[in-house]
Structures are given as structure tokens and as C-alpha cells.
Amino acid sequence: MKITAVIMAGGRGERFWPKSRNNCPKQFLSLTSDGVTMIQKTVKRLGSLVEAEDVYVVTNAAYRELVYDQLPEIPRENVLSEPCARNTAPCIAFAAAVIKQKYDDAIMLVLPSDHLIGYEKIYLKTLKKAVTAAEEGDNLVTIGITPTYPETGYGYINFGEEKGDAYEVERFVEKPDLATAKKYLASGKYLWNSGMFVWKISSVMKNMQKFMPDIYEGALKIGASFGTDSYEETLVTEFEKFTSESVDFGIMEKASDIYTIQGSFGWDDVGSWLAVERINETDDNKNFFDGDVIAVDSKRTTVCGGKRLVAAVGTRDIIVVDTDDVLLVCSKNSTQDVKKVIAQLKEQGRNELV
């Protein structure tokens, strides 16, 4: 069966402000020393599993030109522009309906655009196992990451009986507190929810019809108009009607035949500035410096410099990000609160800095 990939690239990456902005969010930035952007890495690592002509990118209409520039190998008609943000369920339904017009049915890999993978060969083997599981019946398959520590920032997948290379999903659970996360880790029966999915288009659309009929019907109208003069008007009209809903809540927590494949391939969701030290090489004092930086007696400090010299003296556990118009200085314990700065800027009407 034909294998397609849908790359979800509509997020704003607010926790990576001030590098990530409305006009160029995180997925279009390089956060590693090789200069390759995150969305470029996402497509490149698919290798020979998916042909370029079968890769689709769903993004905000404002980012369409960024996708064209960074992924010239992908046909322009495969860049699907959302007229407004409506979470992952409408995004997936939109892409599935468009691909259905071309292939009727196909395997659909659904992948976030802003994750990093350490071991790409193992990653591809894991995806292939998921494809095999998805080809059986109406299975909906998610990639679960084998946890290595009690993370409280991820949702978890509780899995049960083994079926080939896959495991039946017992339930999805929300982000736990630390004590609960420790219990999950000790049990050996929980995986981190990576937000990566594999299924046949027919399988996900059947479940969309059952659990989210309004989105299903609207997506079919969009798909039917794709490539016609009425496409843009139909897209805007139907997409704006969609409820903002995640595919996890809308389908995965309600459907049957849900399976997970365990993944251990050096996954990192790069959720905040804390990730920079994880995905790059640090010095003996656990510092990471990028740009023109002089450090004196600094430990566990991350500096992402800009055009000017940044001098760090006696710093501990902080993050410094320097851009042309903003300087961020942040405790490592407060990286999740960067979004609060954006909220205040919006309240003050300083949208040019957002």
C-alpha cells in the first residue's frame, strides 16, 4: 500500500521566543549546530520510506512561503494551508481528505514538524513496524516513547497485551504529577505519548465519521474541491466551522483497535529552551554557548547569542537568548513561563515583538 506522510507545521513555538516569532516559528529554525531546520530534518529522516511527492505539509497560511523555501523538493500543491488554527483533528482530517482524492486509500504517517530524533535508522524501523500494524484491519497506531525518567510534561500511554510488534492501548492519561510519573516509570507499562500516528486513511476517516461527524463532512467537501476553482472558498468556509479539537481527545481516547509501537530512538520533542543543552554538545561545566560568548565561572548556562558579545560571569542555571530587538534572561526553572511574556506583550499592543 502507498505510504504517505503528513507533517503538522502550524504551531507558533511560543516557548522558544524570542527566536521563534509569529513570522518564523520554531519548526523553521535550526536549533542544532548543523544549520538544518527542524522541519527539514523531519522530512529528510523519512529517507526512502516516503517519496517526496507523497509528503504533505499542513501549515498556517502565513507560513506557506517558508515551507516552499525550506522544502523545495515537495510539490507546491502538497503544502496545505490552514486558514485558521483548529488543533490536530481538523488538520488531520483536512490532509486525509485531500490525499484520499489522489489514492483513495493509503497509509498515512502523521508527524509533528518540530521533534528531533537521535537514532534515525531505529526510527525508520519503528515506523515500518507501525505501518505493518496499521495495515491490519482498522487499526489506529501511535508511537509511544519508552520513558527514561519520570517526566511530568508529557501525556502517557498505558499499554497492555502484545500483538506482534504492537501493544494494545489500555488508555491515554494526561500529564501526571511527579509521584504518579514515578509510578508509571516503575510499572514498565507506560510510554510517553509522542504525538506521532500511523493509520490507513480509510481507518481514520471511518473513526472521524463516527466520533467527529461535522469535521468529517466538512473535510470531505474540502477534499472534493481540491484542485478546482472553488477550493479556496470551500476551504475557508468549511475549516472555520471546525471545532478546535485534538485527535487524541476526539478519536484516540474513544475508538477501539488502538495500538502502540514502542520507540527508543533518541526522541526529543524540543519543548522549551531547556532542550538546547540536551540536543547539543556541552562543555565540562554543562554550558552550551552559540555565538560570540565569553564565560567566566559559569555553569549549566545556555547562551544563544546574536550579533553582539554576550559575557556571562558567575552564572548558574540560566538561559540567555539574544536577538536584534529582544534579550531574554531566564532561569531554567521558569522556561515554561516564557509564554507569559508573550501574553503581556500582546496586552501592551507590542505585536511587532511577538
DRENLUMDO-678117 format. One record per residue (C-alpha): residue in one letter; residue number from 1; x negated, y negated, z negated. Coordinates in steps of 0.05 Angstrom, whole numbers, plus 5000, padded with zeros to 4 digits. Each point is the difference from the previous one (the first is absolute). Layout:
REM DRENLUMDO-678117
<rec residu="a" num="NUM" u="X" v="Y" w="Z"/>
...
REM end
This chain:
REM DRENLUMDO-678117
<rec residu="m" num="1" u="5000" v="5000" w="5000"/>
<rec residu="k" num="2" u="4976" v="4929" w="5016"/>
<rec residu="i" num="3" u="4968" v="4965" w="4940"/>
<rec residu="t" num="4" u="5011" v="4926" w="4992"/>
<rec residu="a" num="5" u="4977" v="4952" w="4946"/>
<rec residu="v" num="6" u="5036" v="4940" w="4971"/>
<rec residu="i" num="7" u="4955" v="4950" w="4964"/>
<rec residu="m" num="8" u="5037" v="4956" w="4951"/>
<rec residu="a" num="9" u="4966" v="4932" w="5002"/>
<rec residu="g" num="10" u="5050" v="4948" w="4977"/>
<rec residu="g" num="11" u="4976" v="4988" w="4929"/>
<rec residu="r" num="12" u="4972" v="4934" w="4975"/>
<rec residu="g" num="13" u="4946" v="5027" w="4954"/>
<rec residu="e" num="14" u="5011" v="4947" w="4947"/>
<rec residu="r" num="15" u="4955" v="5032" w="4948"/>
<rec residu="f" num="16" u="4941" v="4986" w="5048"/>
<rec residu="w" num="17" u="5013" v="4926" w="5000"/>
<rec residu="p" num="18" u="4964" v="4954" w="5017"/>
<rec residu="k" num="19" u="4967" v="5041" w="5056"/>
<rec residu="s" num="20" u="5067" v="5030" w="5018"/>
<rec residu="r" num="21" u="5048" v="4946" w="5023"/>
<rec residu="n" num="22" u="5067" v="4996" w="5035"/>
<rec residu="n" num="23" u="4965" v="4990" w="5067"/>
<rec residu="c" num="24" u="4950" v="5057" w="4990"/>
<rec residu="p" num="25" u="5019" v="5050" w="4946"/>
<rec residu="k" num="26" u="4957" v="5055" w="4970"/>
<rec residu="q" num="27" u="5010" v="5053" w="5054"/>
<rec residu="f" num="28" u="4966" v="4955" w="5051"/>
<rec residu="l" num="29" u="4939" v="4986" w="4956"/>
<rec residu="s" num="30" u="4936" v="5040" w="4990"/>
<rec residu="l" num="31" u="4986" v="5016" w="4928"/>
<rec residu="t" num="32" u="4940" v="5044" w="5014"/>
<rec residu="s" num="33" u="4930" v="4984" w="5023"/>
<rec residu="d" num="34" u="5010" v="5029" w="5070"/>
<rec residu="g" num="35" u="5045" v="4942" w="5022"/>
<rec residu="v" num="36" u="5056" v="5046" w="5024"/>
<rec residu="t" num="37" u="5069" v="4978" w="4979"/>
<rec residu="m" num="38" u="5047" v="5045" w="4961"/>
<rec residu="i" num="39" u="5050" v="5009" w="5055"/>
<rec residu="q" num="40" u="4944" v="5017" w="5049"/>
<rec residu="k" num="41" u="4975" v="5053" w="4952"/>
<rec residu="t" num="42" u="5070" v="5028" w="4993"/>
<rec residu="v" num="43" u="5007" v="5011" w="5075"/>
<rec residu="k" num="44" u="4929" v="5022" w="5013"/>
<rec residu="r" num="45" u="5001" v="5055" w="4948"/>
<rec residu="l" num="46" u="5058" v="5034" w="5036"/>
<rec residu="g" num="47" u="4948" v="5022" w="5051"/>
<rec residu="s" num="48" u="5024" v="5051" w="5050"/>
<rec residu="l" num="49" u="5062" v="5018" w="4960"/>
<rec residu="v" num="50" u="5041" v="4943" w="5030"/>
<rec residu="e" num="51" u="4989" v="4969" w="5068"/>
<rec residu="a" num="52" u="4997" v="4924" w="5002"/>
<rec residu="e" num="53" u="5062" v="4998" w="5043"/>
<rec residu="d" num="54" u="5038" v="5035" w="4944"/>
<rec residu="v" num="55" u="4979" v="4952" w="4944"/>
<rec residu="y" num="56" u="5053" v="4950" w="4980"/>
<rec residu="v" num="57" u="4989" v="4941" w="4954"/>
<rec residu="v" num="58" u="5059" v="4969" w="4964"/>
<rec residu="t" num="59" u="4983" v="4930" w="4975"/>
<rec residu="n" num="60" u="5028" v="4932" w="4986"/>
<rec residu="a" num="61" u="5014" v="4960" w="5063"/>
<rec residu="a" num="62" u="4949" v="4948" w="4977"/>
<rec residu="y" num="63" u="4944" v="5052" w="5001"/>
<rec residu="r" num="64" u="5012" v="5027" w="5070"/>
<rec residu="e" num="65" u="4941" v="4963" w="5030"/>
<rec residu="l" num="66" u="4954" v="5024" w="4945"/>
<rec residu="v" num="67" u="5019" v="5072" w="5017"/>
<rec residu="y" num="68" u="4988" v="4987" w="5075"/>
<rec residu="d" num="69" u="4931" v="4971" w="4984"/>
<rec residu="q" num="70" u="4977" v="5053" w="4951"/>
<rec residu="l" num="71" u="5030" v="5061" w="5035"/>
<rec residu="p" num="72" u="4994" v="4988" w="5075"/>
<rec residu="e" num="73" u="5001" v="5075" w="5014"/>
<rec residu="i" num="74" u="5073" v="5004" w="4978"/>
<rec residu="p" num="75" u="5053" v="4983" w="5054"/>
<rec residu="r" num="76" u="5032" v="4933" w="4985"/>
<rec residu="e" num="77" u="5069" v="5030" w="5004"/>
<rec residu="n" num="78" u="4981" v="5045" w="4941"/>
<rec residu="v" num="79" u="4993" v="4939" w="4954"/>
<rec residu="l" num="80" u="5069" v="4996" w="4969"/>
<rec residu="s" num="81" u="5015" v="4932" w="4968"/>
<rec residu="e" num="82" u="5047" v="4996" w="4941"/>
<rec residu="p" num="83" u="5039" v="4935" w="5001"/>
<rec residu="c" num="84" u="5003" v="5000" w="4924"/>
<rec residu="a" num="85" u="4974" v="5042" w="4942"/>
<rec residu="r" num="86" u="5046" v="5058" w="4980"/>
<rec residu="n" num="87" u="4955" v="5051" w="4965"/>
<rec residu="t" num="88" u="4979" v="5069" w="5026"/>
<rec residu="a" num="89" u="5066" v="5034" w="5016"/>
<rec residu="p" num="90" u="5022" v="4951" w="5055"/>
<rec residu="c" num="91" u="4928" v="4997" w="5025"/>
<rec residu="i" num="92" u="4998" v="5076" w="5008"/>
<rec residu="a" num="93" u="5070" v="5004" w="5030"/>
<rec residu="f" num="94" u="4982" v="4945" w="5051"/>
<rec residu="a" num="95" u="4937" v="5037" w="5022"/>
<rec residu="a" num="96" u="5034" v="5068" w="5002"/>
<rec residu="a" num="97" u="5056" v="4974" w="5044"/>
<rec residu="v" num="98" u="4951" v="4969" w="5049"/>
<rec residu="i" num="99" u="4957" v="5063" w="5005"/>
<rec residu="k" num="100" u="5062" v="5042" w="5008"/>
<rec residu="q" num="101" u="5015" v="4964" w="5065"/>
<rec residu="k" num="102" u="4933" v="5023" w="5027"/>
<rec residu="y" num="103" u="4994" v="5071" w="4974"/>
<rec residu="d" num="104" u="5068" v="5019" w="4973"/>
<rec residu="d" num="105" u="4965" v="5037" w="4944"/>
<rec residu="a" num="106" u="4928" v="4998" w="4975"/>
<rec residu="i" num="107" u="4959" v="5005" w="4937"/>
<rec residu="m" num="108" u="4994" v="4932" w="4966"/>
<rec residu="l" num="109" u="4942" v="4983" w="4954"/>
<rec residu="v" num="110" u="5018" v="4939" w="4957"/>
<rec residu="l" num="111" u="4938" v="4966" w="4973"/>
<rec residu="p" num="112" u="4987" v="4935" w="4962"/>
<rec residu="s" num="113" u="4951" v="4954" w="5035"/>
<rec residu="d" num="114" u="4960" v="4981" w="4939"/>
<rec residu="h" num="115" u="4973" v="5064" w="4968"/>
<rec residu="l" num="116" u="4928" v="5024" w="5002"/>
<rec residu="i" num="117" u="4979" v="5073" w="5008"/>
<rec residu="g" num="118" u="4932" v="5025" w="4977"/>
<rec residu="y" num="119" u="4999" v="5068" w="5034"/>
<rec residu="e" num="120" u="5032" v="4994" w="5068"/>
<rec residu="k" num="121" u="4990" v="5072" w="5023"/>
<rec residu="i" num="122" u="5037" v="5026" w="4938"/>
<rec residu="y" num="123" u="5053" v="4947" w="5012"/>
<rec residu="l" num="124" u="5013" v="5025" w="5070"/>
<rec residu="k" num="125" u="5004" v="5072" w="4977"/>
<rec residu="t" num="126" u="5051" v="4978" w="4948"/>
<rec residu="l" num="127" u="5042" v="4964" w="5053"/>
<rec residu="k" num="128" u="4998" v="5062" w="5044"/>
<rec residu="k" num="129" u="5027" v="5042" w="4942"/>
<rec residu="a" num="130" u="5055" v="4949" w="4990"/>
<rec residu="v" num="131" u="5018" v="5004" w="5074"/>
<rec residu="t" num="132" u="5006" v="5075" w="4996"/>
<rec residu="a" num="133" u="5046" v="4994" w="4939"/>
<rec residu="a" num="134" u="5042" v="4946" w="5034"/>
<rec residu="e" num="135" u="5012" v="5043" w="5062"/>
<rec residu="e" num="136" u="5038" v="5051" w="4958"/>
<rec residu="g" num="137" u="5074" v="4985" w="4995"/>
<rec residu="d" num="138" u="5018" v="4930" w="4977"/>
<rec residu="n" num="139" u="4943" v="4994" w="4950"/>
<rec residu="l" num="140" u="4979" v="4930" w="4977"/>
<rec residu="v" num="141" u="4928" v="5001" w="4979"/>
<rec residu="t" num="142" u="4961" v="4951" w="4958"/>
<rec residu="i" num="143" u="4925" v="4998" w="4986"/>
<rec residu="g" num="144" u="4986" v="5002" w="4925"/>
<rec residu="i" num="145" u="4932" v="4981" w="4973"/>
<rec residu="t" num="146" u="4968" v="5045" w="4948"/>
<rec residu="p" num="147" u="4992" v="4953" w="4940"/>
<rec residu="t" num="148" u="4931" v="4991" w="4970"/>
<rec residu="y" num="149" u="5019" v="4956" w="4941"/>
<rec residu="p" num="150" u="5065" v="4978" w="4965"/>
<rec residu="e" num="151" u="5020" v="4943" w="5047"/>
<rec residu="t" num="152" u="5059" v="4958" w="4977"/>
<rec residu="g" num="153" u="5006" v="4959" w="5064"/>
<rec residu="y" num="154" u="5024" v="5056" w="5046"/>
<rec residu="g" num="155" u="5064" v="5040" w="5006"/>
<rec residu="y" num="156" u="4993" v="5075" w="4992"/>
<rec residu="i" num="157" u="5026" v="5063" w="5035"/>
<rec residu="n" num="158" u="5018" v="5059" w="4956"/>
<rec residu="f" num="159" u="4990" v="5062" w="5043"/>
<rec residu="g" num="160" u="5022" v="5072" w="4990"/>
<rec residu="e" num="161" u="4998" v="5064" w="5040"/>
<rec residu="e" num="162" u="4947" v="5010" w="5053"/>
<rec residu="k" num="163" u="5023" v="5012" w="5072"/>
<rec residu="g" num="164" u="4941" v="5011" w="5046"/>
<rec residu="d" num="165" u="4955" v="4939" w="4996"/>
<rec residu="a" num="166" u="5057" v="4958" w="4971"/>
<rec residu="y" num="167" u="5036" v="4996" w="4934"/>
<rec residu="e" num="168" u="5073" v="4988" w="4986"/>
<rec residu="v" num="169" u="5012" v="4931" w="4969"/>
<rec residu="e" num="170" u="5038" v="5004" w="4935"/>
<rec residu="r" num="171" u="5008" v="4926" w="4990"/>
<rec residu="f" num="172" u="4969" v="4931" w="5011"/>
<rec residu="v" num="173" u="4984" v="4960" w="4938"/>
<rec residu="e" num="174" u="4987" v="4925" w="4992"/>
<rec residu="k" num="175" u="4936" v="4969" w="4974"/>
<rec residu="p" num="176" u="4988" v="5029" w="4930"/>
<rec residu="d" num="177" u="4971" v="4971" w="4937"/>
<rec residu="l" num="178" u="4930" v="5024" w="4981"/>
<rec residu="a" num="179" u="5023" v="5055" w="4952"/>
<rec residu="t" num="180" u="5046" v="5029" w="5054"/>
<rec residu="a" num="181" u="4947" v="4994" w="5053"/>
<rec residu="k" num="182" u="4952" v="5040" w="4956"/>
<rec residu="k" num="183" u="5053" v="5055" w="4993"/>
<rec residu="y" num="184" u="5010" v="5001" w="5076"/>
<rec residu="l" num="185" u="4925" v="5008" w="5011"/>
<rec residu="a" num="186" u="4994" v="5055" w="4948"/>
<rec residu="s" num="187" u="5058" v="5040" w="5028"/>
<rec residu="g" num="188" u="4969" v="5008" w="5069"/>
<rec residu="k" num="189" u="5070" v="4995" w="5030"/>
<rec residu="y" num="190" u="5000" v="4928" w="5021"/>
<rec residu="l" num="191" u="4970" v="4962" w="5059"/>
<rec residu="w" num="192" u="4994" v="4927" w="5015"/>
<rec residu="n" num="193" u="5051" v="4976" w="5051"/>
<rec residu="s" num="194" u="4959" v="4974" w="5058"/>
<rec residu="g" num="195" u="5057" v="4972" w="5042"/>
<rec residu="m" num="196" u="4978" v="5044" w="5060"/>
<rec residu="f" num="197" u="5054" v="5042" w="5033"/>
<rec residu="v" num="198" u="5005" v="5052" w="5055"/>
<rec residu="w" num="199" u="5064" v="5025" w="5032"/>
<rec residu="k" num="200" u="5036" v="5012" w="5065"/>
<rec residu="i" num="201" u="5039" v="4941" w="5026"/>
<rec residu="s" num="202" u="5062" v="5044" w="5001"/>
<rec residu="s" num="203" u="4990" v="5018" w="4926"/>
<rec residu="v" num="204" u="4992" v="4929" w="4974"/>
<rec residu="m" num="205" u="5057" v="4974" w="5043"/>
<rec residu="k" num="206" u="5046" v="5055" w="4977"/>
<rec residu="n" num="207" u="4986" v="4979" w="4928"/>
<rec residu="m" num="208" u="5006" v="4927" w="5018"/>
<rec residu="q" num="209" u="5069" v="5013" w="5028"/>
<rec residu="k" num="210" u="5020" v="5036" w="4937"/>
<rec residu="f" num="211" u="4972" v="4954" w="4947"/>
<rec residu="m" num="212" u="4993" v="4933" w="5035"/>
<rec residu="p" num="213" u="5052" v="5000" w="5056"/>
<rec residu="d" num="214" u="5001" v="4924" w="5011"/>
<rec residu="i" num="215" u="4925" v="4999" w="5013"/>
<rec residu="y" num="216" u="5006" v="5062" w="5043"/>
<rec residu="e" num="217" u="5054" v="4970" w="5045"/>
<rec residu="g" num="218" u="4963" v="4934" w="5006"/>
<rec residu="a" num="219" u="4935" v="5034" w="5017"/>
<rec residu="l" num="220" u="5033" v="5040" w="5055"/>
<rec residu="k" num="221" u="5026" v="4935" w="5031"/>
<rec residu="i" num="222" u="4930" v="4970" w="4998"/>
<rec residu="g" num="223" u="4970" v="5063" w="5030"/>
<rec residu="a" num="224" u="5051" v="5002" w="5056"/>
<rec residu="s" num="225" u="4985" v="4928" w="5018"/>
<rec residu="f" num="226" u="4924" v="5009" w="4999"/>
<rec residu="g" num="227" u="4970" v="4979" w="5067"/>
<rec residu="t" num="228" u="5063" v="4963" w="5022"/>
<rec residu="d" num="229" u="5016" v="4926" w="5004"/>
<rec residu="s" num="230" u="5044" v="5006" w="4939"/>
<rec residu="y" num="231" u="4946" v="5030" w="4955"/>
<rec residu="e" num="232" u="4977" v="4937" w="4963"/>
<rec residu="e" num="233" u="5071" v="4977" w="4986"/>
<rec residu="t" num="234" u="5021" v="5070" w="4977"/>
<rec residu="l" num="235" u="4938" v="5007" w="4956"/>
<rec residu="v" num="236" u="5013" v="4935" w="4963"/>
<rec residu="t" num="237" u="5075" v="5011" w="4993"/>
<rec residu="e" num="238" u="4994" v="5071" w="4974"/>
<rec residu="f" num="239" u="4937" v="4995" w="4959"/>
<rec residu="e" num="240" u="5024" v="4940" w="4960"/>
<rec residu="k" num="241" u="5061" v="5042" w="4978"/>
<rec residu="f" num="242" u="4956" v="5054" w="4969"/>
<rec residu="t" num="243" u="4996" v="5008" w="4925"/>
<rec residu="s" num="244" u="4930" v="4992" w="4973"/>
<rec residu="e" num="245" u="4985" v="5071" w="4976"/>
<rec residu="s" num="246" u="4940" v="5046" w="4993"/>
<rec residu="v" num="247" u="5001" v="5067" w="5035"/>
<rec residu="d" num="248" u="4980" v="5031" w="4933"/>
<rec residu="f" num="249" u="5064" v="4977" w="4965"/>
<rec residu="g" num="250" u="5045" v="5002" w="5062"/>
<rec residu="i" num="251" u="4983" v="5070" w="5024"/>
<rec residu="m" num="252" u="4943" v="5037" w="4965"/>
<rec residu="e" num="253" u="5031" v="4999" w="4931"/>
<rec residu="k" num="254" u="5067" v="5026" w="5027"/>
<rec residu="a" num="255" u="4985" v="5048" w="5056"/>
<rec residu="s" num="256" u="4986" v="5075" w="4998"/>
<rec residu="d" num="257" u="4943" v="5035" w="5035"/>
<rec residu="i" num="258" u="4948" v="4952" w="4971"/>
<rec residu="y" num="259" u="4929" v="5025" w="4999"/>
<rec residu="t" num="260" u="4932" v="4972" w="4982"/>
<rec residu="i" num="261" u="4930" v="5016" w="5024"/>
<rec residu="q" num="262" u="4944" v="4990" w="4949"/>
<rec residu="g" num="263" u="4947" v="4952" w="5024"/>
<rec residu="s" num="264" u="4929" v="4991" w="4973"/>
<rec residu="f" num="265" u="4966" v="4957" w="5052"/>
<rec residu="g" num="266" u="4974" v="4939" w="4962"/>
<rec residu="w" num="267" u="5065" v="4961" w="5005"/>
<rec residu="d" num="268" u="5004" v="4928" w="4976"/>
<rec residu="d" num="269" u="5061" v="4956" w="5009"/>
<rec residu="v" num="270" u="4958" v="4937" w="4991"/>
<rec residu="g" num="271" u="5054" v="4968" w="4958"/>
<rec residu="s" num="272" u="4962" v="4942" w="4969"/>
<rec residu="w" num="273" u="4932" v="4967" w="4996"/>
<rec residu="l" num="274" u="4979" v="5055" w="4952"/>
<rec residu="a" num="275" u="4994" v="5047" w="5060"/>
<rec residu="v" num="276" u="4942" v="4961" w="5030"/>
<rec residu="e" num="277" u="4950" v="5030" w="4951"/>
<rec residu="r" num="278" u="5029" v="5070" w="5011"/>
<rec residu="i" num="279" u="4993" v="4998" w="5076"/>
<rec residu="n" num="280" u="4933" v="4966" w="5004"/>
<rec residu="e" num="281" u="4931" v="5016" w="4972"/>
<rec residu="t" num="282" u="4984" v="4964" w="4935"/>
<rec residu="d" num="283" u="4933" v="4983" w="4968"/>
<rec residu="d" num="284" u="4972" v="5029" w="4935"/>
<rec residu="n" num="285" u="5043" v="4952" w="4959"/>
<rec residu="k" num="286" u="5064" v="5021" w="5037"/>
<rec residu="n" num="287" u="5001" v="4934" w="5037"/>
<rec residu="f" num="288" u="5024" v="4990" w="5072"/>
<rec residu="f" num="289" u="4977" v="4937" w="5036"/>
<rec residu="d" num="290" u="5019" v="4979" w="5070"/>
<rec residu="g" num="291" u="4974" v="4935" w="5029"/>
<rec residu="d" num="292" u="4950" v="4950" w="4972"/>
<rec residu="v" num="293" u="4999" v="5020" w="4926"/>
<rec residu="i" num="294" u="4949" v="4991" w="4945"/>
<rec residu="a" num="295" u="5014" v="5038" w="4936"/>
<rec residu="v" num="296" u="4966" v="4994" w="4932"/>
<rec residu="d" num="297" u="5016" v="5049" w="4945"/>
<rec residu="s" num="298" u="5066" v="5019" w="5032"/>
<rec residu="k" num="299" u="5035" v="5068" w="4993"/>
<rec residu="r" num="300" u="5062" v="5031" w="5031"/>
<rec residu="t" num="301" u="5010" v="4938" w="5041"/>
<rec residu="t" num="302" u="5029" v="4997" w="5071"/>
<rec residu="v" num="303" u="4985" v="4939" w="5042"/>
<rec residu="c" num="304" u="5028" v="4992" w="5071"/>
<rec residu="g" num="305" u="4966" v="4937" w="5023"/>
<rec residu="g" num="306" u="5014" v="4951" w="5056"/>
<rec residu="k" num="307" u="4958" v="4946" w="5032"/>
<rec residu="r" num="308" u="4968" v="4973" w="4936"/>
<rec residu="l" num="309" u="4955" v="5029" w="4947"/>
<rec residu="v" num="310" u="5034" v="5033" w="4941"/>
<rec residu="a" num="311" u="4959" v="5005" w="4936"/>
<rec residu="a" num="312" u="5023" v="5048" w="4947"/>
<rec residu="v" num="313" u="4967" v="4993" w="4932"/>
<rec residu="g" num="314" u="5015" v="5046" w="4941"/>
<rec residu="t" num="315" u="5065" v="5024" w="5031"/>
<rec residu="r" num="316" u="5036" v="5063" w="4977"/>
<rec residu="d" num="317" u="5059" v="5035" w="5032"/>
<rec residu="i" num="318" u="5022" v="4944" w="5046"/>
<rec residu="i" num="319" u="5017" v="4992" w="5073"/>
<rec residu="v" num="320" u="4982" v="4938" w="5040"/>
<rec residu="v" num="321" u="5028" v="4988" w="5070"/>
<rec residu="d" num="322" u="4978" v="4938" w="5038"/>
<rec residu="t" num="323" u="5034" v="4974" w="5062"/>
<rec residu="d" num="324" u="4999" v="4934" w="5037"/>
<rec residu="d" num="325" u="5058" v="4971" w="4960"/>
<rec residu="v" num="326" u="5009" v="5044" w="4938"/>
<rec residu="l" num="327" u="4955" v="5028" w="4946"/>
<rec residu="l" num="328" u="5028" v="5059" w="4960"/>
<rec residu="v" num="329" u="4970" v="5018" w="4933"/>
<rec residu="c" num="330" u="5035" v="5059" w="4969"/>
<rec residu="s" num="331" u="4991" v="5048" w="4941"/>
<rec residu="k" num="332" u="5000" v="5072" w="5023"/>
<rec residu="n" num="333" u="5056" v="5012" w="4950"/>
<rec residu="s" num="334" u="5044" v="4950" w="5036"/>
<rec residu="t" num="335" u="4995" v="5018" w="5073"/>
<rec residu="q" num="336" u="5074" v="5017" w="5003"/>
<rec residu="d" num="337" u="5017" v="4929" w="4980"/>
<rec residu="v" num="338" u="4969" v="4968" w="5063"/>
<rec residu="k" num="339" u="5071" v="5002" w="5029"/>
<rec residu="k" num="340" u="5021" v="4952" w="4945"/>
<rec residu="v" num="341" u="4954" v="4947" w="5029"/>
<rec residu="i" num="342" u="5034" v="5008" w="5068"/>
<rec residu="a" num="343" u="5068" v="4992" w="4966"/>
<rec residu="q" num="344" u="4977" v="4935" w="4968"/>
<rec residu="l" num="345" u="4972" v="4974" w="5066"/>
<rec residu="k" num="346" u="5067" v="5014" w="5033"/>
<rec residu="e" num="347" u="5037" v="4964" w="4945"/>
<rec residu="q" num="348" u="4954" v="4940" w="5010"/>
<rec residu="g" num="349" u="5012" v="5001" w="5075"/>
<rec residu="r" num="350" u="4926" v="5013" w="5015"/>
<rec residu="n" num="351" u="5016" v="5052" w="5053"/>
<rec residu="e" num="352" u="4937" v="4984" w="5040"/>
<rec residu="l" num="353" u="4961" v="5037" w="4946"/>
<rec residu="v" num="354" u="5044" v="5062" w="4999"/>
REM end
